[in-house]
Amino acid sequence: MPLRYFRTGPSGQAALGRLLRGIGRDRAPEGSEERCPEGQVREARARTCDGAAARSVVAPLACLLVAACTSQSAVHGEGPGRPESPEDAVSIRCEEAPAGALLDLDATPCPWVLVGGEELQLRALQADGPRLHGAPPEPCERGECRWDGALGPLGPLLIAAVPGGEGESPRDVWLGAALGGERLAFTRLWWGETSRVDRTDAGAIWELAPWRCGERLVLRPHGRLPEAAALGGPPPGLVAIAGAYAVVDGELQRSGDDPGDPACERIPIDLP
């Protein structure tokens, strides 16, 4: 039986007392062999041996019962380790998302929302929750961008897609992050030549894809369209701006080389 099923309180303590008294009754008095009549010595010795065997099995169990009772006393509020009751705990109430929010991000205990205005504001829907703010990318200043994002070990990451023509891919894509600070900053992810398929703009052939290397954000060249395979590698300009990124002076900019660590992980965020 799992230890968590043993309960404390008067009934549990009484049951434990009866078990321990039963162990004592099984033990024969000292010197019982001298006082027993002939023919009963072996029986008395057998009782003594049986009692010792019982003690060797039950005594450890009794210790476990005591430990379990002590643990359960703390859980049920009968000992010094009693946790806060639901009445004592401070409940977290999530606020309603404001009308016109640009993006909702699922999170625990409360979701995050992105709100536009003179500055973007990204905040958790709870009192005194974290709040990030910053200027949007220039192509998004008129409120036309489509937004996506994700929450992860590096904090919130935002994707801003600048709309193209009807039925076409975006004209540009930007990545936003605060990386532990309070200011949102952005950098472009699409660079270089674009492609057209059936007279429709398909967007950039190459992009910078976000990776996480420990506590650092790393952007690496990635071919997003099949044409990339025939070009023999990313353009030199894209290679030059790839690497580790940080928020410096309010801008998300290159801060160092790609560490090339095999433990780096691609950040699971949807890119157009």
matplotlib code that plots the C-alpha trace (Angstrom):
import matplotlib.pyplot as plt

x = [0.0, 1.5, 2.5, 0.3, -2.8, -1.8, -3.6, -2.9, -5.2, -6.5, -7.7, -4.4, -2.3, -4.5, -4.0, -0.3, -0.3, -2.2, 0.3, 3.3, 1.6, 0.9, 4.7, 5.4, 2.9, 4.6, 7.9, 8.2, 9.4, 13.1, 13.9, 10.8, 12.6, 13.3, 9.7, 7.9, 7.0, 8.7, 7.4, 6.5, 10.0, 10.1, 6.7, 7.9, 11.1, 9.0, 6.9, 10.0, 11.5, 8.3, 8.1, 11.6, 10.8, 7.7, 9.7, 12.4, 9.6, 7.2, 9.6, 10.8, 7.2, 6.4, 9.2, 7.8, 4.3, 5.7, 7.5, 4.4, 2.2, 4.7, 4.7, 0.9, 0.6, 2.4, 0.2, -3.1, -2.1, -1.4, 2.3, 4.7, 5.1, 1.4, 1.2, -1.1, -4.7, -6.6, -8.0, -4.4, -3.1, -3.3, -5.3, -4.2, -7.0, -6.4, -7.7, -9.8, -8.0, -8.4, -10.5, -8.4, -5.5, -3.0, -2.0, -2.8, -0.2, -1.2, 0.7, 0.4, -1.0, -2.3, -2.0, 0.0, -1.5, 0.1, -1.5, -0.8, -0.6, 2.1, 4.3, 3.7, 2.9, 3.3, 2.0, 0.7, -3.0, -2.5, -2.0, 1.6, 2.5, 5.5, 5.1, 7.3, 7.1, 8.9, 8.5, 7.2, 9.2, 8.9, 6.7, 4.3, 3.8, 0.4, -0.9, -1.0, 1.3, 0.2, 1.5, 2.5, 4.8, 5.8, 6.9, 10.0, 13.2, 14.4, 11.1, 8.5, 9.4, 7.3, 7.0, 5.8, 4.8, 4.4, 1.5, 2.1, -0.5, -3.7, -2.9, 0.9, 3.5, 4.5, 6.8, 9.0, 9.3, 10.7, 11.6, 11.0, 12.4, 13.3, 15.7, 15.3, 14.9, 11.8, 12.3, 11.1, 13.4, 13.2, 15.4, 14.7, 14.6, 14.2, 17.1, 18.2, 16.4, 12.8, 11.0, 7.9, 5.8, 3.0, 3.4, 2.8, 5.4, 6.6, 8.9, 12.5, 14.5, 16.7, 15.9, 17.5, 16.0, 16.0, 17.9, 18.5, 22.1, 21.9, 20.8, 21.6, 19.5, 21.3, 20.1, 21.3, 20.9, 18.1, 16.8, 13.0, 12.3, 13.4, 15.5, 18.0, 19.4, 20.4, 22.3, 25.2, 24.8, 23.4, 24.5, 27.6, 25.5, 23.3, 26.2, 27.8, 24.8, 24.1, 25.3, 24.4, 21.9, 21.2, 19.2, 21.8, 20.8, 17.2, 18.0, 18.1, 21.5, 24.3, 26.5, 28.9, 29.6, 27.4, 28.8, 28.3, 27.3, 25.6, 23.3, 21.7, 18.0, 15.8, 13.1, 9.7, 8.1, 6.0, 7.7, 5.8]
y = [0.0, 3.4, 5.4, 8.3, 6.3, 6.1, 8.8, 10.5, 11.7, 9.8, 6.7, 6.3, 6.7, 4.2, 1.7, 2.2, 1.7, -1.6, -2.8, -2.0, -3.6, -6.7, -6.9, -6.8, -9.5, -11.9, -11.6, -14.2, -13.0, -13.2, -16.6, -18.3, -21.6, -21.9, -21.2, -23.4, -26.9, -29.7, -30.2, -26.5, -25.2, -25.7, -24.0, -21.0, -20.8, -21.1, -18.2, -16.2, -17.0, -16.2, -12.9, -12.0, -12.8, -10.7, -7.9, -8.1, -7.7, -5.4, -3.0, -1.5, -1.3, 0.5, 3.0, 3.6, 4.1, 6.7, 8.5, 8.4, 9.7, 12.5, 13.4, 13.2, 15.4, 18.2, 17.7, 17.7, 20.7, 18.8, 19.7, 22.6, 22.0, 22.8, 24.6, 27.5, 26.6, 27.8, 30.6, 31.7, 31.6, 34.7, 33.8, 35.3, 36.8, 37.3, 40.6, 40.7, 41.2, 44.8, 45.4, 45.6, 43.6, 42.8, 39.4, 36.9, 34.6, 31.7, 31.5, 30.5, 31.9, 34.5, 35.1, 37.9, 40.5, 42.9, 46.3, 49.0, 52.7, 55.3, 52.4, 48.7, 47.3, 43.6, 42.6, 39.7, 40.0, 40.2, 42.9, 43.9, 41.5, 42.1, 44.8, 45.4, 48.3, 49.7, 51.2, 48.9, 48.4, 51.3, 49.4, 48.6, 52.1, 52.5, 49.3, 47.2, 44.3, 40.9, 39.6, 36.3, 35.2, 32.7, 32.5, 30.6, 30.6, 33.8, 35.5, 36.7, 36.7, 38.6, 38.1, 41.1, 40.4, 43.4, 42.5, 42.1, 42.2, 40.2, 36.5, 37.2, 36.5, 39.3, 42.0, 41.8, 40.0, 41.3, 39.7, 41.5, 40.6, 42.2, 39.4, 40.1, 43.8, 46.0, 47.5, 45.7, 45.9, 44.6, 43.3, 42.1, 38.4, 38.5, 39.6, 39.3, 38.3, 37.4, 34.9, 34.9, 31.8, 31.9, 35.7, 35.9, 37.3, 34.4, 36.5, 36.3, 33.2, 33.4, 34.4, 34.6, 31.8, 32.2, 29.7, 29.5, 28.8, 28.7, 32.2, 33.8, 34.5, 33.4, 34.1, 31.7, 31.8, 29.6, 28.9, 29.3, 28.6, 25.7, 28.1, 28.4, 24.9, 25.9, 29.0, 27.3, 28.9, 32.1, 35.5, 37.0, 39.9, 37.6, 35.6, 38.9, 39.8, 36.3, 35.5, 36.2, 39.1, 41.3, 44.4, 47.3, 50.9, 50.0, 48.0, 44.3, 44.0, 41.6, 41.3, 38.4, 35.4, 32.3, 30.0, 27.0, 24.9, 21.6, 22.0, 25.0, 24.6, 26.0, 28.2, 26.8, 29.9, 30.2, 32.1, 33.2]
z = [0.0, -0.9, 2.1, 1.2, 2.1, 5.8, 7.7, 11.1, 13.9, 16.9, 14.9, 13.1, 16.3, 18.1, 15.3, 15.5, 19.2, 18.9, 16.4, 18.7, 21.7, 19.7, 19.0, 22.7, 23.5, 21.1, 23.1, 25.9, 29.3, 30.1, 31.6, 30.3, 29.7, 33.5, 34.5, 31.9, 32.8, 31.0, 27.5, 27.2, 26.9, 23.1, 22.7, 24.8, 22.7, 19.5, 20.7, 21.5, 18.1, 16.3, 18.2, 17.1, 13.5, 13.7, 15.2, 12.5, 9.9, 11.6, 13.3, 10.0, 8.9, 12.2, 11.5, 8.0, 9.5, 11.9, 9.1, 6.9, 9.7, 10.3, 6.6, 6.4, 9.5, 7.6, 4.5, 6.4, 8.6, 11.8, 12.0, 11.6, 7.9, 7.1, 3.7, 3.2, 2.8, -0.3, 1.9, 2.8, -0.7, -2.9, -6.0, -9.3, -11.3, -15.0, -16.6, -19.7, -22.9, -24.2, -27.3, -30.4, -29.1, -31.9, -30.5, -27.7, -26.4, -24.2, -20.9, -17.3, -15.0, -17.4, -21.2, -22.7, -25.1, -27.6, -27.8, -30.3, -30.0, -30.0, -28.8, -28.7, -25.3, -24.6, -21.2, -19.1, -18.1, -14.4, -11.8, -11.5, -14.3, -16.6, -19.2, -22.3, -24.6, -27.7, -31.1, -33.9, -37.1, -39.4, -42.0, -39.1, -37.8, -39.6, -37.9, -41.0, -39.9, -39.1, -35.7, -34.4, -31.5, -28.9, -25.3, -24.3, -22.2, -23.9, -23.1, -25.6, -29.3, -31.8, -35.6, -37.6, -41.2, -43.6, -45.9, -49.6, -52.4, -52.2, -52.3, -52.0, -49.4, -47.0, -48.3, -45.3, -41.9, -38.6, -35.3, -32.0, -28.5, -25.2, -24.1, -20.3, -20.5, -20.7, -24.2, -27.3, -30.3, -33.8, -36.6, -40.2, -40.9, -44.7, -46.9, -50.5, -53.6, -53.8, -55.9, -58.0, -58.6, -61.3, -61.4, -57.6, -55.2, -53.0, -50.8, -49.9, -50.9, -47.7, -44.2, -40.7, -38.6, -34.7, -32.6, -28.9, -27.7, -23.9, -22.9, -26.2, -29.3, -32.5, -36.0, -38.7, -42.5, -43.8, -47.2, -47.1, -50.7, -53.0, -55.1, -52.2, -52.9, -56.4, -55.3, -53.6, -50.2, -48.6, -50.0, -48.3, -47.0, -45.1, -43.7, -42.4, -40.3, -38.9, -35.4, -31.7, -31.1, -28.2, -27.4, -27.4, -27.2, -27.9, -31.0, -31.6, -33.2, -33.8, -30.7, -31.6, -33.7, -33.9, -31.1, -33.3, -30.3, -31.3, -28.3, -29.8, -30.5, -33.3, -31.6, -32.4, -33.8, -37.0, -39.8, -43.0]

ax = plt.figure().add_subplot(projection="3d")
ax.plot(x, y, z, "-o")
ax.set_aspect("equal")
plt.show()
